[in-house]
Amino acid sequence: MSNDMLYGTASRRRFIGMAAAIAAAGSLSRFAFADASITDIAQPKGGDKTAIRALRVHVPEAQLADLKRRVKATRWPERETVTDASQGVQLVTMQSLAHYWTTTYDWRKVETRLNALPQFVTEIDGLDIHFIHVRSKQPNAMPMIITHGWPGSIIEQMKIIDPLTNPTAHGGTAADAFDVVIPSLPGYGFSGKPTATGWDPGRTARAWVVLMQRLGYTRYVAQGGDWGNAVTEQMALLTPPGLLGIHTNMPATVPDDIDKALKYGQPAPAGLSPDEQHAFEQLAYFYKHGLGYALEMSNRPQTLYGIEDSPIGAAAWMLDHDAASQALIARVFAGQSEGLTRDDILDNVTLYWLTNTGVSSARLYWENKLNFFAPKHVMLPVAVSVFPDEIYSAPQSWTEKAYPKLIHYNRLSKGGHFAAWEQPQVFTQELRASFQSLR
């Protein structure tokens, strides 16, 4: 298969820098997910699985037809007995989503966008890791590895790829350019599914360090939110040669006394500033009303057979991540204009469905032994962007204590948990500002 067929003519011209990696790959073979082959992966010459192999996505039409059939066959519960979302994702939202999914949504559109990007697979620590790798045309571009979270995927970062790699077309200068590496977490998307325990954020961080070395990068930065932050902070703790600093939009800054009060349902400690009090109230709400999905996946991920068998079950489980995101998505499916579209949301949900990664992605919660919001004593330079509708808005006071080498802190006026996806322009500007001093 030609490079034009793999990437499209325009993409091949832009990313000729990966020609050596592609040349190392031989014939293409199918890679199976969910009992159907949905990707082509180049087989390495000589059986070297650590080679960087090109990947192309193609979902058989029969699998898309099966998805539509399952959505149409959904057995619906009765409407919630309240007038708000306090009992979970509302019936009207899910039925609107189902109608759009079966009548209007077109997976082929996102498939085309994915195949216009250079995508690869390489084996690290015994597991196939999928990643997007886009090199800038600018010779002094800063390499950056960007990690998604749950219930996100590489879909989250697709809107920021061109603004980061091609800044002059998006209000920036050549000096703002990045090369971007966007991997799929183990058990997510097109990455392999672990068949044994041990793939926690620390092990993933070590794999990411190997990935950047394998791509030939000797100086780079890292970014993440949600699980992406956990992995990125673990990378920083490894202090690998070449990692200059990190950026997070979901920092781990909660002091011990605040964490203790939250865990035991106690009132906030005295003397908090208005920003600290607001963060405490956000966290208290999340611990009481929004943590159920995380507790179930932390304790019993294998029990979630329903999200592997029902597309609507999977979609509802993913939508019910945090109150602000759920409210935004409900408004989208009610016809309002937001940072996300109905297609955006279903691109992500459909990727999980087609790759059959509901349970395999949930196991990351079971593997994790870290206190998610507790400071990890990162000593590398750290940049933090605070979006108001994140699970909690990290106060500057907590952030400065958590990250002694804080190089950037900014509170944004709009945006939530899926910041890069929802507010790509602002997010791009934050990354440019965050790492300017490290270039």
C-alpha positions in Angstrom: 0.0 0.0 0.0 1.4 3.4 -1.0 2.1 6.3 1.4 -0.6 8.2 -0.4 -3.1 5.5 0.4 -2.0 5.5 4.1 -2.0 9.2 4.8 -3.5 11.1 1.8 -1.3 13.1 -0.5 -1.3 16.3 1.5 -0.4 14.6 4.7 2.4 12.6 3.1 4.0 15.8 1.9 3.7 17.4 5.4 5.1 14.5 7.3 7.8 13.2 5.1 10.1 13.2 8.2 8.5 9.9 9.2 9.5 8.2 5.9 12.3 6.3 7.5 9.9 4.8 10.1 7.4 3.9 7.4 10.1 2.4 5.2 11.1 0.0 8.0 7.6 -1.5 7.9 6.6 -4.2 5.4 3.2 -5.5 4.3 0.0 -4.5 6.0 -2.1 -6.9 8.1 -5.5 -6.6 9.9 -5.6 -5.9 13.6 -8.8 -7.2 15.2 -11.0 -5.5 17.7 -14.5 -6.4 18.9 -14.5 -9.6 16.8 -13.9 -7.6 13.6 -10.8 -6.2 11.9 -10.9 -2.5 11.9 -7.3 -1.4 11.4 -4.5 -2.2 9.0 -1.0 -2.3 10.6 2.2 -2.7 8.7 4.1 -5.8 9.6 7.7 -5.2 10.6 10.5 -6.6 8.5 12.3 -9.4 10.3 9.6 -9.7 12.9 10.9 -6.7 14.9 7.8 -5.6 16.9 9.6 -2.6 18.3 9.8 -1.2 14.8 7.5 1.8 14.2 4.6 0.4 12.0 2.1 2.5 10.1 -1.6 2.1 11.0 -4.7 2.9 9.0 -8.3 2.7 10.3 -11.1 1.0 8.4 -14.2 -0.3 10.1 -16.1 -3.0 8.2 -19.6 -1.8 7.2 -21.1 -4.8 9.0 -19.8 -3.6 12.3 -21.3 -0.2 11.8 -24.6 -1.8 10.9 -24.5 -3.9 14.0 -23.9 -0.8 16.1 -27.0 0.9 14.6 -29.1 -2.2 15.1 -28.1 -2.4 18.8 -28.9 1.2 19.4 -32.3 0.8 17.8 -33.0 -2.3 19.9 -32.3 -0.5 23.2 -34.7 -1.4 26.0 -35.3 1.9 27.7 -36.0 2.5 31.3 -38.8 4.9 32.4 -38.1 8.6 32.7 -36.3 9.7 35.9 -38.6 10.7 38.8 -37.0 14.2 39.1 -36.8 17.2 36.8 -33.0 17.5 36.8 -30.0 15.3 36.3 -29.6 14.4 40.0 -30.5 10.7 39.2 -28.0 10.6 36.3 -28.1 11.2 32.6 -31.6 12.0 31.7 -33.7 9.9 29.4 -34.4 12.8 27.0 -30.7 13.2 26.5 -30.0 9.6 25.8 -33.0 9.2 23.4 -31.9 12.3 21.5 -28.3 10.9 21.3 -29.7 7.5 20.1 -31.8 9.2 17.4 -28.9 11.2 16.1 -26.6 8.1 16.3 -28.9 6.0 14.1 -30.2 8.6 11.7 -27.5 11.3 11.1 -24.1 10.4 12.6 -21.4 9.2 10.1 -18.4 7.4 11.5 -16.7 7.6 8.1 -16.1 11.3 8.6 -13.9 10.9 11.7 -12.3 7.8 10.1 -11.2 10.0 7.2 -9.8 12.6 9.6 -7.9 9.9 11.5 -6.4 8.5 8.3 -5.3 11.9 7.2 -2.9 11.9 10.2 0.3 9.8 10.5 -0.6 7.0 12.9 1.7 4.3 14.1 2.1 1.3 16.4 5.2 0.1 18.2 5.6 -2.5 20.9 6.9 -1.3 24.3 7.2 -3.5 27.3 5.4 -6.3 25.5 2.4 -4.2 24.5 1.4 -2.5 21.2 1.2 1.2 21.7 -0.7 3.3 19.2 0.1 6.9 18.6 -0.4 9.9 16.3 2.9 11.6 15.4 2.8 14.9 13.6 5.9 16.8 12.8 5.8 20.5 12.2 7.3 22.0 9.1 9.2 24.4 11.4 12.8 23.2 12.0 12.9 24.3 15.6 9.6 22.9 16.7 9.5 21.7 20.3 8.4 18.0 20.7 5.5 17.4 23.0 3.8 14.2 24.1 0.1 14.7 25.0 -1.8 12.1 27.0 -5.6 11.8 27.2 -7.7 10.4 30.0 -11.0 8.6 30.7 -13.6 8.8 29.2 -11.5 10.5 26.6 -9.2 9.3 23.8 -7.1 10.6 21.0 -10.3 12.2 19.7 -9.9 14.9 22.4 -6.6 16.2 21.0 -7.4 16.2 17.2 -8.5 19.8 17.2 -5.2 21.1 18.6 -2.9 19.2 16.3 -2.8 21.7 13.4 -2.7 24.8 15.6 0.3 23.3 17.5 2.2 22.1 14.5 1.2 24.8 12.0 1.0 27.9 14.3 1.4 30.5 11.5 -2.0 29.4 10.2 -3.6 29.8 13.6 -2.5 33.2 14.9 0.9 32.2 16.1 4.5 32.5 14.9 7.0 29.9 13.7 8.6 30.1 17.1 5.4 28.6 18.6 5.7 25.3 16.7 5.5 21.9 18.3 5.9 18.4 17.0 3.1 16.4 18.7 3.0 12.8 19.8 -0.4 11.6 21.0 -0.5 8.0 22.2 -3.5 5.9 23.2 -3.3 4.7 26.8 -2.9 0.9 27.2 -6.3 -0.7 26.9 -7.7 2.4 25.1 -8.5 3.0 21.5 -6.0 1.3 19.1 -3.4 0.4 21.7 -3.1 -3.2 22.9 -5.0 -4.5 25.8 -2.9 -5.7 28.8 -3.5 -9.4 29.5 -1.8 -9.2 32.9 -1.8 -6.8 35.8 0.7 -4.0 36.2 -0.2 -1.3 33.7 -0.6 1.6 36.1 0.3 5.3 35.5 3.9 4.7 36.4 4.4 1.8 34.0 2.7 3.9 31.2 5.0 6.8 32.0 8.0 4.6 31.5 6.6 3.4 28.2 6.1 7.0 27.1 9.8 7.8 27.9 10.8 4.8 25.7 8.4 6.1 23.0 10.0 9.5 22.9 13.5 8.0 22.8 12.5 5.6 20.0 11.2 8.6 18.0 14.7 10.2 18.4 13.7 13.1 20.7 16.4 14.2 23.1 14.6 17.4 24.3 10.8 17.4 24.8 7.9 18.4 27.1 4.8 16.5 28.2 1.1 17.5 28.7 -1.9 15.7 30.2 -5.2 16.0 32.0 -7.2 13.4 33.9 -5.2 10.1 33.6 -3.0 12.1 31.3 -1.9 14.2 34.2 -1.2 11.2 36.4 1.0 9.7 33.6 2.7 13.0 32.9 3.5 13.6 36.5 4.9 10.1 36.8 7.1 10.9 33.8 8.3 14.0 35.6 9.2 12.0 38.7 11.3 9.7 36.5 13.3 12.8 35.5 14.3 11.1 32.2 17.1 12.8 30.2 15.4 15.3 27.8 12.1 15.9 29.6 12.2 19.7 30.1 8.9 20.3 31.9 5.2 19.4 31.9 1.8 21.1 31.5 -1.4 20.0 33.2 -5.0 21.1 33.0 -6.0 18.9 35.9 -3.3 19.4 38.5 -2.7 17.3 41.7 -2.5 20.0 44.4 -4.9 19.2 47.2 -3.2 19.6 50.6 -3.3 16.8 53.2 -5.7 18.6 55.6 -8.1 19.4 52.8 -8.0 15.8 51.6 -8.6 14.4 55.0 -11.6 16.7 55.5 -13.1 15.6 52.2 -12.6 11.9 52.8 -14.4 12.0 56.2 -17.1 14.5 55.2 -15.8 17.1 57.5 -16.2 20.9 57.1 -13.5 22.9 55.4 -10.6 23.9 57.6 -10.8 27.5 58.9 -8.9 30.3 57.2 -9.3 29.3 53.5 -9.2 32.0 50.9 -12.2 32.4 48.6 -10.4 30.4 45.8 -9.5 27.7 48.3 -13.1 27.6 49.7 -14.5 27.3 46.1 -12.1 24.4 45.3 -13.1 22.7 48.5 -16.8 23.0 47.7 -16.2 21.7 44.1 -14.3 18.7 45.5 -16.9 18.0 48.2 -19.6 17.9 45.6 -17.6 15.6 43.4 -16.8 13.2 46.3 -20.4 13.0 47.3 -22.2 13.1 43.9 -19.7 12.4 41.1 -17.3 9.7 42.2 -19.5 6.7 41.7 -18.2 5.7 38.3 -14.6 5.9 39.6 -15.3 3.8 42.6 -16.9 1.0 40.6 -14.1 0.9 38.1 -11.5 1.0 40.9 -13.1 -1.9 42.6 -15.0 -4.0 40.0 -14.1 -3.1 36.5 -14.8 -6.6 35.2 -18.4 -6.3 36.3 -19.2 -3.7 33.7 -20.3 -6.1 31.0 -23.2 -3.8 30.2 -20.9 -1.2 28.6 -19.4 -3.8 26.3 -22.8 -5.2 25.3 -25.0 -2.1 25.0 -23.9 1.0 23.0 -26.4 3.2 24.9 -25.2 1.7 28.2 -21.6 2.6 27.2 -22.6 6.1 26.1 -24.5 6.9 29.3 -21.6 5.6 31.5 -19.2 7.8 29.6 -21.4 10.9 29.7 -21.9 10.7 33.5 -18.3 11.7 34.2 -18.7 15.1 35.9 -21.7 17.3 36.4 -20.5 20.2 34.2 -19.5 18.0 31.3 -22.8 16.1 31.5 -24.8 19.4 31.5 -22.9 20.7 28.5 -23.5 17.4 26.6 -27.2 17.5 27.5 -27.4 21.0 26.1 -25.7 19.9 22.9 -28.2 17.1 22.4 -31.0 19.6 23.2 -29.9 21.6 20.1 -27.7 24.3 21.8 -24.4 25.4 20.4 -21.4 24.6 22.7 -17.7 23.9 22.5 -18.5 20.3 21.6 -20.9 19.1 18.9 -23.0 16.0 18.7 -20.5 14.5 16.3 -17.6 15.3 18.6 -19.3 13.4 21.4 -20.3 10.4 19.3 -16.9 10.2 17.6 -15.4 9.5 21.0 -18.2 7.1 22.2 -18.1 5.2 18.9 -14.3 4.8 19.1 -14.7 3.1 22.5 -17.5 0.9 21.1 -15.7 -0.2 17.9 -12.5 -1.0 19.8 -14.4 -2.9 22.5 -12.4 -1.0 25.2 -15.1 -0.3 27.8 -13.7 -2.7 30.4 -10.1 -2.7 29.3 -10.0 1.1 29.8 -11.8 0.9 33.1 -9.1 -1.4 34.5 -6.7 1.6 34.8 -8.7 2.7 37.8 -8.2 -0.7 39.4 -4.5 -0.6 38.6 -3.9 2.8 40.1 -2.7 3.0 43.7 -2.0 6.8 43.7 -4.1 9.4 45.5 -5.2 11.2 42.4 -5.4 14.8 43.7 -2.5 14.6 46.2 0.7 16.5 45.3 3.4 14.1 43.9 6.4 16.3 44.7 7.3 17.0 41.0 10.5 18.9 40.9 10.6 19.7 37.1 9.2 22.9 35.7 5.4 22.7 35.7 2.8 24.8 33.9 -0.8 24.8 35.0 -4.0 26.0 33.2 -7.1 26.1 35.4 -10.5 25.8 33.6 -13.5 26.9 35.7 -15.7 23.8 35.0 -13.0 21.3 35.7 -13.7 18.9 38.7 -12.0 21.5 40.8 -10.3 24.8 40.1 -6.8 24.5 41.6 -6.1 27.7 43.6 -2.7 29.3 42.9 -1.7 28.9 46.6 -2.1 25.2 46.5 -0.5 25.0 43.1 2.6 26.9 44.1 3.1 24.5 47.1 2.5 21.4 45.0 4.9 22.5 42.2 8.0 24.3 43.5 9.1 25.1 39.9 5.9 26.5 38.7 6.6 28.4 35.5 3.0 29.3 34.4 -0.3 29.5 36.1 -3.5 30.9 34.5 -7.2 30.8 35.3 -9.3 30.7 32.2 -12.8 32.1 31.9 -14.4 29.2 30.1 -13.9 25.5 29.7 -14.2 22.2 31.6 -12.7 18.7 31.9 -12.2 18.2 28.2 -10.4 21.5 27.7 -8.4 20.7 24.5 -11.5 19.3 22.9 -14.0 22.0 24.0 -11.7 25.1 23.9 -8.9 24.2 21.4 -7.9 27.8 20.6 -7.5 28.8 24.3 -5.8 25.5 25.1 -3.3 26.0 22.2 -2.5 29.5 23.5 -1.9 28.1 27.0 0.5 25.5 25.7 2.4 28.1 23.7 2.7 30.4 26.8 3.4 27.6 29.2 6.5 26.3 27.4 7.9 29.5 25.9 10.6 29.8 28.6 11.8 26.2 28.0 12.5 26.6 24.3 
